[in-house]
Amino acid sequence: MATEYVPPLRDDLIGLSAYGAPQIDVPVRLNVNENPFPLPDVVVEAITNAVRSSAVELNRYPDREAVALRKCLVAYLAEESRVQIGVDQVWPANGSNEVMQHLFQAFGGPGRSVGTFEPTYSMYAEYARTTCTDYRPVQRAWDFTLDLQRNLPLLHQTRPAIVVVTSPNNPTGTTAPIDQVGVLAEQARSWSGIVVVDEAYIEFRRLGMPSALELMTSHPNLVVTRTLSKAFGLAGARIGYAVADPTVVDALRLVRLPYHLSAVSQAVAAAALLHRAELGAQVDILRQERDLLHDWLVTNDWQVIPSDANFLTFGVFVDRDAAWQGLLNEGVLVRATGPAGYLRVSIGTPEENARFRSALQRLDRAGHRSVLPPARGHGDTTSSD
Ligand SMILES: *Cc1c(COP(=O)(O)O)cnc(C)c1O
């Protein structure tokens, strides 16, 4: 029943609409950078057993410190990035989104600002808004690198309490060179800022690309966030984590909800991490498929941004919204995001990628491709999950 009720919403939230990519039920969904493969049977089995064991004790509150899970994360990082970190340096939460919100709650807030390098993930502006932190983005260079030469002086003026570097970036797939992250962390320290490197896609990086984790020991104000939503194929389970100095982790304890991570989530994450070998095989296929699709797009004369993530951003379309709809009519859902005239496609299974390629070819024949030179400006800078 409709009511006339107007809830007493915060003034700064009035008139806003909720964030989210359209969830449309079509055969080929390549719009939110999920791992397209279902979990392998052995992993499903392991998760089921872990949940069953945890169910016995669901009358109790979970381990507030999630020690077992944090130990699994430490072991995983030692293997994946060859870094030795302590259990007291890991902070797990409900998706890296919640980790990021904790960081904004603890280090942002009224009178403080956050800096990002746009175009980038649109959620940062939302965390800023809900935590009453001033959002002060700077612009990436034409090739989507950080452009520190231009941007460092700007950051020195704004002195953001938090600088977020997304690497690989969403929606461009661009990795930030590790020496630049180091410079940024060092500079931010001069104004007491922290630098958060969002490595949601790091497992998909090309060979030889480093992780900012390698800088952890030399920069205590550096925080790296990661997630099990992408490479681990656990978007539905909502588990992410930060790696940071123990003092930073302590600060996050001040803003978390009591028992923020359920016993079920902890059990699911730990079971998946123990089966990282099986899941890693999927990541290898996706990295290969990404490189194949990149080459196919180049061969077919599309503009495509080199990517270290599980998606590619390509164009240029006369009207990207019309192109998005055209692909959807073919049963392929992508994301209308990135520079003006570009679309972003998540890497699917080999079959899904084949369907995407033929749908794009039909669209091309229908005249959607722009004959203009590639756009180098920053159009819609929004992105997605
Ligand atoms: C997908 C994505 C995440 C993941 O968020 P979760 O809450 O862990 O699912 C984080 N950062 C970026 C840039 C992303 O694209």
The ligand as a Tripos MOL2 file, in Angstrom:
@<TRIPOS>MOLECULE
LIG
   15    15     1     0     0
SMALL
NO_CHARGES

@<TRIPOS>ATOM
      1 C1         34.9570   -5.6170   -7.7610 C.3       1 LIG1
      2 C2         35.7690   -4.5980   -7.0680 C.ar      1 LIG1
      3 C3         35.9800   -4.6950   -5.6960 C.ar      1 LIG1
      4 C4         35.4260   -5.8660   -4.9390 C.3       1 LIG1
      5 O1         34.5440   -5.5400   -3.9760 O.3       1 LIG1
      6 P1         34.0540   -6.7020   -2.9760 P.3       1 LIG1
      7 O2         33.3290   -5.9170   -1.9600 O.co2     1 LIG1
      8 O3         35.2780   -7.3510   -2.4270 O.co2     1 LIG1
      9 O4         33.2080   -7.6300   -3.7560 O.co2     1 LIG1
     10 C5         36.7890   -3.7610   -5.0840 C.ar      1 LIG1
     11 N1         37.3690   -2.7780   -5.7790 N.ar      1 LIG1
     12 C6         37.2040   -2.6550   -7.1090 C.ar      1 LIG1
     13 C7         37.8970   -1.5770   -7.8550 C.3       1 LIG1
     14 C8         36.3810   -3.5540   -7.7840 C.ar      1 LIG1
     15 O5         36.1800   -3.4080   -9.0950 O.3       1 LIG1
@<TRIPOS>BOND
     1     1     2 1
     2     2     3 ar
     3     2    14 ar
     4     3     4 1
     5     3    10 ar
     6     4     5 1
     7     5     6 1
     8     6     7 2
     9     6     8 1
    10     6     9 1
    11    10    11 ar
    12    11    12 ar
    13    12    13 1
    14    12    14 ar
    15    14    15 1
@<TRIPOS>SUBSTRUCTURE
     1 LIG1         1 GROUP 0 **** ****
